[in-house]
Amino acid sequence: MNYEEIKQDITLKIEVLQRKLEDPDITPSETEMIQNMINNYQYISELAEMNHYHRGLM
């Protein structure tokens, strides 16, 4: 996968999780778990972006 595919895949996963957060029937523990997953995907996205733009600078 290239950077653009990874970025698009992660963005889609985050959007799906954000829609799940809008469900009024989820429990607080599920909300916390989903938010942690979103945070993890955002971190992965940041790492992929840093790797993409900083590759070869060393």
C-alpha positions as CSV (number, residue, x, y, z in Angstrom):
1,M,0.0,0.0,0.0
2,N,1.2,3.5,-0.7
3,Y,0.7,6.5,1.5
4,E,-2.5,7.7,-0.2
5,E,-4.1,4.3,0.2
6,I,-3.2,4.0,3.8
7,K,-4.4,7.6,4.6
8,Q,-7.7,6.9,2.8
9,D,-8.2,3.6,4.6
10,I,-7.5,5.1,8.0
11,T,-9.8,8.1,7.4
12,L,-12.6,5.7,6.4
13,K,-12.1,3.6,9.6
14,I,-12.2,6.8,11.7
15,E,-15.4,7.9,10.1
16,V,-17.0,4.6,10.7
17,L,-16.0,4.7,14.4
18,Q,-17.2,8.3,14.7
19,R,-20.6,7.2,13.4
20,K,-20.7,4.5,16.1
21,L,-20.1,7.2,18.7
22,E,-23.3,8.9,17.6
23,D,-25.4,5.9,18.7
24,P,-27.3,6.8,21.9
25,D,-27.5,3.2,23.0
26,I,-23.8,2.6,23.5
27,T,-22.4,2.2,27.0
28,P,-19.7,4.4,28.5
29,S,-17.2,1.6,28.3
30,E,-18.0,1.1,24.6
31,T,-17.6,4.9,24.0
32,E,-14.2,4.8,25.7
33,M,-13.1,1.8,23.7
34,I,-14.2,3.5,20.4
35,Q,-12.5,6.7,21.3
36,N,-9.3,4.9,22.1
37,M,-9.5,3.2,18.7
38,I,-10.0,6.5,17.0
39,N,-7.0,7.9,18.9
40,N,-4.9,4.9,17.8
41,Y,-5.9,5.3,14.1
42,Q,-5.1,9.1,14.3
43,Y,-1.7,8.2,15.7
44,I,-1.0,5.6,13.0
45,S,-2.0,8.3,10.4
46,E,0.5,10.7,11.9
47,L,3.2,8.1,11.8
48,A,2.5,7.3,8.2
49,E,2.5,10.9,7.3
50,M,5.8,11.5,9.1
51,N,7.3,8.5,7.4
52,H,6.0,9.6,4.0
53,Y,7.3,13.2,4.2
54,H,10.5,12.7,6.1
55,R,11.7,9.6,4.3
56,G,15.3,10.0,3.2
57,L,16.1,13.1,5.2
58,M,18.7,11.3,7.4
